[in-house]
Amino acid sequence: MKELLIISGKGGAGKTSLTAALASLASPCVLADCDVDAADLHLLLKPEIQQSVPFYSGVMPEIIYDRCVDCYRCYSLCRYGAISILTTHPRFIAGACEGCGVCADQCPEEAIVMRDRHCGEWYVSSTPCGTMVHAKLLPGAENSGKLVSAVRQAAKAVAEAEGRSLLLSDGPPGIGCPVISAMTGVDAALIVTEPSVSGMHDMKRIAELARNFEVDFQVVINKADINPEKSDEIAAFCQRNGIGIAGTIPYDPLFTTALRQGRTIMDYPESVPAQAIKRIWQHIQDKIQ
């Protein structure tokens, strides 16, 4: 089983649209939506949830009010200002607590206990292209990198159980912790960029990260014809640095039309961008076999 990761270095480059299109061409495969902070692959593939698993990470304090004597020692010790004393008893302020545990450790009545923190859920779902593992991180929750790892592990288990040869992962944007969790140990990656100053800048950053992790990767230039000079600059940079270009995709309003309808561009197989993505798929298949 091979894992192909689609990444972009920035949001809005077309990463998820390309992932959904490739999923249509690779069907049946297993999919993993690793963009747990702002997952949207489900908007295009319309998964039917078969299994839901709660995700816990870190700890949060809970006050046992039968034991609390309102000494407010917890309030005086909390350096994050996460405890309010404006009510009858001390109360924790949602989103402010860092889970350090000082309040529980120093409570003279042992009235504060640390509980596992519920941060979200991950799901196993069926889609027209194959089984998909995806997740939802609750607002303000942390450890999205850990949730990405959970999604990938579950997706790999599904791929092995179903005997699939390809795991197609839609990665998070940027170069932070979630991206590192999504990139570690993959077989190949596609970096989606666009011909703009920010697009090239972020492509360089994510390419450097991929090289540090010794990931075999290539670049896809999306909307390549909206700024031909910048597209040529990206191509020249890739050539100078030994980076392969898997292909280019022209700008087409049909992409936006398909998104509004909750469809992939491959639902319009004769369109120019669909044909471009088919060529990209043919180009990268040797990397994932």
ABEGO torsion letter per residue (X at the ends): XBBBBBBAGBBGAGAAAAAAAAAAAAOBBBBBBABAABBAAAAAAGBBBABBBBBBBEBBBBBBAAABAGAGAAAAABAAGABBAABABBBBBBGABAGAGAAAAABAAGABBBBBBBAEBBBBBBBAAEBBBBBBBBBGBBGAAAAAAAAAAAAAAAAAAAGBABBBBBBBBEABAAAAAAABGBABBBBBBBBBAAAAAAAAAAAAAAAAAGBBBBBBBBGAAABAAAAAAAAAAAAAAGBBBAEBBBBBAAAAAAAAAGBBAAABAABAAAAAAAAAAAAAAAAAX
